[in-house]
């Protein structure tokens, strides 16, 4: 999986790279629900880390794809933002200081049941007691733009040791790649807003 994602960043073919923060994350920040320090997990090219750094948050972005981190750092430099990025494994977060907020934009939905359990346990270690995890994940109401999850998958994943305070329907923006063009009936390069979930989960 690491090689596949890193190759997508290296070849600039990642359909989740839209050149800006996800509109849902921008709207989430405006609610005032994010608290420093923030971990942007699976940060990709750093759009959300850069946004939050610019707004004054204490935030670090991590991703396990080296090409993603290299490009994220270059993006931050080009925009004059002193954002922090690290190569990191979402399954092994013990070495990272506990955070008040963890932001997951399109990471949760890539895991199968076994890896999802490992991921949730890793989140438990990195999120402070009473801290929050915000998850933006593609919904199973979508057209197959990427991995999709159901409401029940999210509820089950956060059933023990967490309080799922909110689970709302929203959208996730992406760019149609060649792999999805026939499936969606759209030309490659088309920007789409696909059905998604936005979960707010408190660690208890």
Secondary structure, 3 states (H helix, E strand, C coil): CHHHHHHHHHCCCCCCCCCCCCHHHHHHHHCCCCCCCEEEECCCCCHHHHHHHHCCCCEEEEECCHHHHHHHHHHHHHCCCCCEEEECCCCCCCCCCCEEEEEEECCHHHCCHHHHHHHHHHHHHHEEEEEEEEEEEEECCCCCCCCCECHHHHHHHCCCCEEEEEEEEEEEEEECCHHHHHHHCCCCCCEEEEEEEEEEEEEC
